[in-house]
Amino acid sequence: MAERVVSPGVFTNEVDQSFLPGAVAQIGAAIVGPTVKGPALIPTKISSFSDYVATFGSYTSDSYVPFTVQEYLRNGNSITVTRLLYEDGYALANGALAIIAKSGSVQVVTHVLHPTQPISYVNSSTNVFEDSVLEDAGSGSFAIKLSGSYQVATGDDATAIGFSGAFLAAEGVAISASIVSTSNRYVNTVFGTGPKSTDYPVYVQYSNKGAASLFNNLGNVTLELVKFSNYEFLTDYANISGKAATPWITSQKLDLL
């Protein structure tokens, strides 16, 4: 640039600042893990929790990511999230249970019960709950007896963990519940909705809280148990985000009703 003499021993030199390199962008903390939706394997800058929800979805008990993001953003300006997909899926024989409510021409899946053990340890060739039965108690109430092989893989072998002593109810013991959401024995209340529950060998993966209201008279409703003979869940769990009954059940290729 041009140099100019101002006075003896004093010079000025013009510096062109139009091409100064940009500063390093602030990305905040970086978190990697599964989310309900969003771009996979792409680092994405998030500046607010509402921004996170719009991009990656809200809370899910299957992932620590939304909770971590929310807590960090309480004191930080931004965080970079990279979504991971599960490496593989799984298939179970008689590994999930559907509760069906019927009255006249109205039939509806009220709940789907899924094993609480980590899926990566469940032997897919095992009949998990093949001996389970449900006894209708009338007016939307029932007693369910959970029974079957229920094994987890240990190395190359499958070792039965058993029911006795591991859960609140031993194998084959009746557990009372109700499909009525206002009942203190509501299915969601009894079994919980998180896969990390240790009270029972199942948790509620799907529920239709308004199922009881679909019937004019609960006294005429009968409840049945349907076992998912070929339960295939071979893609990321984002496929059940929102847990909509019809598309989710259709994706399982199950003729429950």
N, C-alpha and C positions, 0 to 999 in steps of 0.2 A: 504494500500500500504506500501512498505518497507520504513522504516525510517532510515536515516543515519546521524551519528554525523560527522559534518565537523570540528568543533573546540569546545572547551568548551563553552556551552551555545548556540551554533549555530547548528541547525538541518535542514535537507532537507526532504521533503516528496513528493514522486512522485504521481501525480494526473493523472489518466487515463481519457483522454478527448474523447475517442472513442464513449462514450455513452451519450454525452451531449444532452439534449432535444432540438428539433428544435425551433426556434423562431416563434412567431405568424406571420402568413403571412399577408402582407398588402393587404387588399381588397378594399381600397378606400371607396368612398361613395357608398351607396346602393340605388338603384331605382327600384321601382316595378310598372308595368303598362303594357298595351297592346302593342304588337309589330306586325309587318307584318308577321314574321315567327320566327322559333327558338324553342328551348326546353321550354316547359311550366312548370312553378312552380319549376324550378331548378335554384338556384343562380349561375350565370355564370360570371366569372371574365373577364373583357374586358380591354385591354391595349391601344387600338387605335380605332379611329372611323372607319377605314377600317375593323378592326376586328369586330366591332359592326355590320356593314353593311353585312359582310359575314355570321354572325351568326343570326342576328335578322331582317335584311332587312333595307331599307333606310327610307327616310322621308315619312310620311303620315299625312295628316291633321287631322286624327282620333286619333292621339296620341302625347303626349308631350315628350315621352321617347327619341326619337332620337335627338331632339333639346337639351334636358337637358344633354344627354351623350356627345354630341359634345362640348358644352360649358364647361362642367366640365373637359374634357380631354385637354382643352387648357392650363390648369394650373395643372392638376393632372396626376399621372402616371397610375392610374387604377381606375376602377369603377365596381361594381358588379350589374348586371342586372338580375331581375327575371321577366319573362314574365307571364302576366295574360291573360286568355281567358275571353271573355264575358260570363256572367253567363247564359244567355239564348239568343235565337234569337227572331225573330218576323215574322209575316205574315201580308200582307196588301191586301185589296181588292181595285183594281184600284188605287193603291198607287204609282205606278211608270209608267212613260211614255217613250215609245220608238219612236224615229223618224226614219222612214224608207225611203230610197231613192230607186226609181225604174226607170229603163229604159231598155226596151226590156227584155232580159233574166237576166240582172244584177239586183240584189236586195241586199241591205246591210243595216244593222242597223248602223246609223251614231252616234247616241247619246242615252243615257238613262238618264232621268231626275228623280230625287228622292226627296222626301219631305225633307225640311231643318229642320223641327222640330225634336228634339231628339226622336229617335225611341221608347225609353222606355215610352214616353208619348202619342204616337199615338195609338188610339183605333183600334185594328186590325180588328174589325168587321165593321169599317166605310168605306164607299166608298169615298176615299179621293179626287180623281180627276175624278170622273165618268162623269162629264159634260164637260170636257176639249175638245177643238177642235183645229184643225190645218188647216189653209188656205194656200195652195201652191201659192207662188208669182212668181214662175218661176226662172230658172237659179240658183237653190240651195237656194233661199230665201223663207221665209215663215213668217206667223204671227200666233202665238199660243195664245189661250185664255184659261187661267187656271181657272177652275171652278169645284166646288164639295162641299162635306160636310166639308172636311178638319177640323177635330176635334182633340182636345187633351183631354186626360183623366184628370179629376179633382176628386180625390178620387175614388168613385165607379161610378161616372157619367161621361159622355162625354159632354163637353161644347164647342160649336163651337167658335173658336177664330175669324173667319171671315177674309176677305181679306181687306176690306176698312180701310185705315189708317195704316194698319200694314206693307204694302209693297209699293214699288214704283208704282205698277199698281194694281188697284182694281180688284176684281173678274170679269172675263169675258172681261176685257179690252185687246185688241190685243197687243202683244209684238212682235216686228219684230226681226228676227234673220236670220242667214245664216249658212249652213253647210260648206261653203268655209273658210278654216282656215286663209286666208289672208284678209278676210273681217273685217271691224271694227265692224260689227255686228255678228261676229262669236259666235256661241252658247256658247262656253266656256267663251268668254269675257262678254257676256250679263249676264249669270246666275252664272258664277263662278264655281269653282271645289271644293269648301270647304263646308262641311255640316253646318258650323256655319254662313253662309251668312244670312243677314237679309233684303236683297234687294227684294228677290222674295221667294215664298214658295217652290221653287225647286232649286236644284243645279245639275251640271253635274257629275254623278257618273261614267259614261263610255263614252268615245269619240273615234271615229276613225278619226284621223286628216287627213288621206289620202283618205277618202271616196270620195271626189269630183273628185279626179284624176282617179278613177276607171271608169269614164264615158267619152266617147269621146266628147260628146256634152252636156253640162249642160242644154242647152235649151230644151233638150228632157227628162230631168229628172223630175219626179213628186215625191213629198214628202207626206207622210202619217203619221198619229199618231196612234200608237197602245197602248192600255192600258193594263197593266199587271193585268189581272183579278184575279190572285191568285199568288201574289208575296211572295215567301217564302225565307226567309233568316235566316235559323235556326241554322247556325254554325258560327264559328268565321270568321271575315272579311278577314282573311288570304286567304280564298278561292278565293278572287278576287285580290290577289296581282299580279301586272302587268296588271290587268284589261284586260285580253285577252278575246275577244268577244265570240268566239265559245264555249270554255268550260264553261265560266260563264253563258251564256244564256242557254246552255244545262243543266247546273246544276239546273236552275230554272224550267226545264221541260216545257218550253214555245215554242209553235210552232209559232214564229213570222213571219217566211218567208215561 
